[in-house]
Amino acid sequence: MAAGGFSKLPNGTVVVALNLPSPAPGGTGGVRVLVLARNRARALTRLRNLGLRAVYLRGNAAPPTPDEITAVLHHPDGLIWRTSPAGGAPAGPPELWHPIRALLRPHTPGAGVSPAQV
């Protein structure tokens, strides 16, 4: 089960934040995913439609911060992620938010290498 939470905005939409384990094989740490949707159920459905099938939100233990809400509101897809800081406070400047397709893109070794280079 992923830790997370939600915030209801004045216009009736909801921002859902989830802390998920790293999708990379053998990856340590995790990722923080933000979803903007009409309600919590639609937010989770958006994630499930992307292949994150076992995502559930129970409780409101880690709701999105005001900075996170601003970030997801200004993104055209309304679905962003970044790595979770290991051990609490980040060391250095915070990481920028990425579109969800950057997380779910299959990583193939040698991508971008033409057959002539091999």
FENFEN-V245851 format. One record per residue. N is the residue number from 1. OMEGA is omega in radians with two decimals (NA if undefined). NEAR is the number of other C-alpha atoms within 12 Angstrom. Layout:
n | omega | near
N | OMEGA | NEAR
N | OMEGA | NEAR
This chain:
n | omega | near
1 | -3.11 | 14
2 | 3.03 | 27
3 | 3.14 | 26
4 | -3.14 | 30
5 | -3.10 | 31
6 | 3.03 | 36
7 | 3.09 | 33
8 | -3.11 | 23
9 | -3.11 | 20
10 | 3.13 | 9
11 | 3.08 | 12
12 | 3.11 | 13
13 | -3.07 | 23
14 | 2.99 | 29
15 | 3.14 | 42
16 | 3.10 | 49
17 | 3.13 | 46
18 | 3.00 | 43
19 | -3.09 | 33
20 | 3.05 | 32
21 | -3.12 | 25
22 | 3.14 | 24
23 | -3.13 | 25
24 | 3.10 | 17
25 | -3.14 | 11
26 | -3.12 | 9
27 | 3.09 | 12
28 | -3.12 | 16
29 | -3.13 | 20
30 | 3.13 | 25
31 | 3.07 | 31
32 | -3.10 | 39
33 | 3.09 | 47
34 | -3.12 | 47
35 | 3.03 | 46
36 | -3.13 | 41
37 | -3.14 | 30
38 | 3.08 | 23
39 | -3.08 | 21
40 | -3.12 | 32
41 | 3.12 | 22
42 | 3.11 | 20
43 | 3.13 | 32
44 | 3.09 | 35
45 | 3.09 | 23
46 | 3.12 | 28
47 | 3.14 | 33
48 | 3.11 | 16
49 | 3.09 | 14
50 | 3.10 | 18
51 | 3.11 | 17
52 | -2.96 | 23
53 | -3.02 | 15
54 | -3.13 | 16
55 | 3.11 | 28
56 | 3.10 | 27
57 | 3.11 | 27
58 | -3.14 | 20
59 | -3.10 | 18
60 | -3.03 | 21
61 | -3.09 | 18
62 | -3.12 | 24
63 | 3.13 | 28
64 | 3.10 | 31
65 | 3.08 | 21
66 | 3.10 | 17
67 | 3.11 | 16
68 | 3.12 | 33
69 | 3.11 | 31
70 | -3.13 | 20
71 | -3.10 | 28
72 | 3.10 | 34
73 | -3.11 | 24
74 | 3.11 | 18
75 | -3.07 | 20
76 | -3.13 | 14
77 | -3.08 | 19
78 | -3.10 | 32
79 | -3.04 | 36
80 | 3.14 | 36
81 | 2.92 | 36
82 | -3.11 | 31
83 | 3.09 | 30
84 | 3.11 | 27
85 | 3.14 | 20
86 | 3.05 | 15
87 | 3.06 | 10
88 | -3.02 | 9
89 | 3.11 | 10
90 | 3.11 | 12
91 | -3.13 | 11
92 | -3.11 | 7
93 | -3.13 | 8
94 | 3.11 | 14
95 | 3.09 | 15
96 | 3.11 | 16
97 | -3.13 | 28
98 | 3.01 | 25
99 | -3.05 | 24
100 | -3.13 | 28
101 | 3.08 | 19
102 | 3.13 | 15
103 | -3.03 | 26
104 | 3.14 | 22
105 | 3.11 | 15
106 | -3.14 | 12
107 | 3.12 | 14
108 | 3.11 | 8
109 | 3.12 | 7
110 | 3.11 | 10
111 | -3.13 | 12
112 | 3.11 | 11
113 | -3.13 | 10
114 | 3.14 | 8
115 | 3.14 | 8
116 | -3.13 | 6
117 | -3.06 | 8
118 | NA | 8
